[in-house]
């Protein structure tokens, strides 16, 4: 398995784009209608976009942001690094794209729908007693990682299955593996765009 860097900058500028290589065949020549931002509080933020079938990564957030993913510096390693280690070198098929790549493949009309969804959804992930958070905020709104409009509570294994496309969030929610607390309209609106 490829070593997974524990530096946020290396993770988002080198490791994640290298994982994308497995999906390139299905995305040849495609460009995204906006960017996706990964933010690690206190460490930086990186915008990712698809241009002619290639992933481009730059620092900062751009005006065309579709969706933001925010974690605290303490939750970066347990969610991203450990998640990448758990996935190993498993092949990621285009139909099982991780959220990042799905956001970059939606059409311009859906991008506008996402950008107009108000609120923050936080995944609250239980990793054997320790709790980690990852916030998803549509468009340019300020992320509310500590006071989200909706919380999706689940176990780390289910969260990883969702990220790799082995399970979809609706199946997990219907099976009682994701508990929805707060405004369920936000994740429902997002799932309508990405599923």
C-alpha positions, 0 to 999 in steps of 0.5 A: 500500500502507498504510504498515506501522508499525515500532513494535510497539505501533502494529503490533498495536493499529492495523495488524493489526486494520486487516488483519483488516477483509478477513476480517470478512464471514466472521466476523460475530457470532463471538467467540473462546473465548480470546485470542492474545498477541503479545509483542515482548521488551523492547517489550510484549505485546498480547492479541487477541480476537474479540468479536461479529465485531470484533477487540479488542486490549489490553495484557498477557496474559490468563488465557484465552490460547490461544497466544502468539507471541514475537519478540525486538525485533531480529526484530520488523521482519524478521518482522512488518514486512517480512512485512507489506510482502511481503504488500502489499495482497494480499487475505487470504481467510477460508480463508487466515487468518493464524495469529492469526485462525485461533487466534481462530476455533477452538471451545472444545473445541479451545482446551482441547486447545491450552492443554494442549499443552506446549512451545514451537515456534520458527520459525527463518527464513532471510532471505538469510543472516540468521536470525530467530526466532519462538516459538509457545507454547500456553497460559500456559506460559513461552515458550522462544525461545532453547531451544525444544522444537522448531525449524522451519527454513525460508526467509522466502518459505516462512514468508510463504506459510505465514502467508498460507495459500498453503502449509500447514506440512505441505505445506512439511514434506513437500516438504522446505522446512521442516526439523523439529528436536526434538520433532515432536509439538508442531507436529503437535498444533498443526497438528491443531488449526489445519488 
